[in-house]
Amino acid sequence: MLFIKRLLIAVVLLLVLVFGVLFSLQNTATVPLDLLVVQFSEARITFWIIWAFIIGGLLGVLISSAVSLRLKSQLLMAQRKLKKKDSELSKLRNSELRTVLDLPSNNLAADSSRKS
């Protein structure tokens, strides 16, 4: 299954590369890029499009990793709290059982039921 997954990824990457090269060969026009505050010199339109994809991909990875890191830290905190509560609960269960079993009133009630 791992081999098929890697093969499929390789095929998809190869197709993207082929389409990128074909797109680059077909679109040879040069255009300047004006971003209101910054003006870049003329370059091929494919250059600007490829850089836009690269920057967008990197920003997407950066944002998703920040969100993923935050969620992982929240999960770890919740797991610690759960572990603490579980240990507290087991201590309470053990102490309550001992306390209930050692109460003199329970012993009296048990003795009075035996007499009848």
Phi, psi and omega per residue, in radians:
M1 nan -0.674 3.125
L2 -1.129 -0.668 3.115
F3 -1.086 -0.769 -3.140
I4 -1.113 -0.709 3.139
K5 -1.109 -0.807 3.130
R6 -1.132 -0.684 3.113
L7 -1.110 -0.751 3.127
L8 -1.112 -0.728 3.094
I9 -1.106 -0.742 3.128
A10 -1.095 -0.732 3.130
V11 -1.115 -0.774 3.137
V12 -1.101 -0.772 3.119
L13 -1.097 -0.686 3.104
L14 -1.124 -0.732 3.094
L15 -1.101 -0.728 3.108
V16 -1.094 -0.736 3.120
L17 -1.106 -0.770 3.136
V18 -1.104 -0.808 3.130
F19 -1.138 -0.606 3.087
G20 -1.112 -0.766 3.113
V21 -1.135 -0.787 3.115
L22 -1.067 -0.741 3.119
F23 -1.087 -0.732 -3.125
S24 -1.149 -0.673 3.135
L25 -1.238 -0.560 -3.098
Q26 -1.410 -0.465 -3.058
N27 -1.985 1.598 -3.059
T28 -1.824 0.063 -3.109
A29 -1.173 2.554 3.080
T30 -1.839 2.441 -3.135
V31 -2.443 2.557 3.017
P32 -1.465 2.696 3.118
L33 -1.983 2.154 -3.123
D34 -2.058 2.020 -3.128
L35 -1.910 0.745 -3.133
L36 1.139 -0.938 -3.111
V37 -1.745 -0.493 -3.094
V38 -2.134 2.364 3.072
Q39 -2.043 2.239 3.116
F40 -1.784 2.692 -3.138
S41 -1.243 3.003 -3.113
E42 -1.192 2.412 3.053
A43 -2.593 2.900 3.138
R44 -1.087 2.514 -3.110
I45 -1.066 -0.565 3.113
T46 -1.154 -0.571 3.080
F47 -1.041 -0.837 -3.129
W48 -1.153 -0.695 -3.128
I49 -1.182 -0.748 3.134
I50 -1.121 -0.751 3.096
W51 -1.109 -0.633 3.094
A52 -1.100 -0.737 3.086
F53 -1.118 -0.748 -3.129
I54 -1.113 -0.842 -3.137
I55 -1.113 -0.736 3.104
G56 -1.091 -0.732 3.112
G57 -1.114 -0.779 3.130
L58 -1.121 -0.723 3.096
L59 -1.125 -0.683 3.098
G60 -1.100 -0.755 3.105
V61 -1.117 -0.751 -3.134
L62 -1.092 -0.811 -3.129
I63 -1.167 -0.761 -3.131
S64 -1.179 -0.572 3.093
S65 -1.222 -0.623 3.100
A66 -1.116 -0.762 3.119
V67 -1.144 -0.750 3.132
S68 -1.099 -0.731 3.119
L69 -1.101 -0.731 3.121
R70 -1.118 -0.753 3.133
L71 -1.156 -0.662 3.109
K72 -1.148 -0.685 3.116
S73 -1.172 -0.666 3.078
Q74 -1.128 -0.677 3.112
L75 -1.120 -0.767 3.121
L76 -1.096 -0.716 3.112
M77 -1.125 -0.727 3.132
A78 -1.146 -0.671 3.110
Q79 -1.150 -0.691 3.090
R80 -1.107 -0.764 3.125
K81 -1.089 -0.737 3.137
L82 -1.099 -0.746 3.123
K83 -1.100 -0.739 3.120
K84 -1.106 -0.771 -3.140
K85 -1.158 -0.666 3.107
D86 -1.108 -0.760 3.133
S87 -1.179 -0.658 3.087
E88 -1.119 -0.723 3.129
L89 -1.135 -0.741 3.137
S90 -1.171 -0.636 3.057
K91 -1.105 -0.759 3.133
L92 -1.129 -0.712 3.127
R93 -1.092 -0.773 -3.140
N94 -1.173 -0.735 -3.115
S95 -1.225 -0.654 3.135
E96 -1.172 -0.666 3.112
L97 -1.116 -0.760 3.129
R98 -1.145 -0.725 -3.126
T99 -1.134 -0.776 -3.120
V100 -1.155 -0.700 -3.120
L101 -1.259 -0.461 -3.100
D102 -1.626 -0.044 -3.118
L103 -1.177 2.355 3.110
P104 -1.164 -0.551 -3.124
S105 -1.107 -0.616 3.087
N106 -1.180 -0.642 3.106
N107 -1.162 -0.667 3.109
L108 -1.154 -0.740 3.138
A109 -1.123 -0.640 3.120
A110 -1.215 -0.663 3.121
D111 -1.177 -0.710 -3.128
S112 -1.198 -0.565 3.098
S113 -1.252 -0.498 3.115
R114 -1.274 -0.569 -3.111
K115 -1.213 -0.574 -3.072
S116 -1.364 nan nan
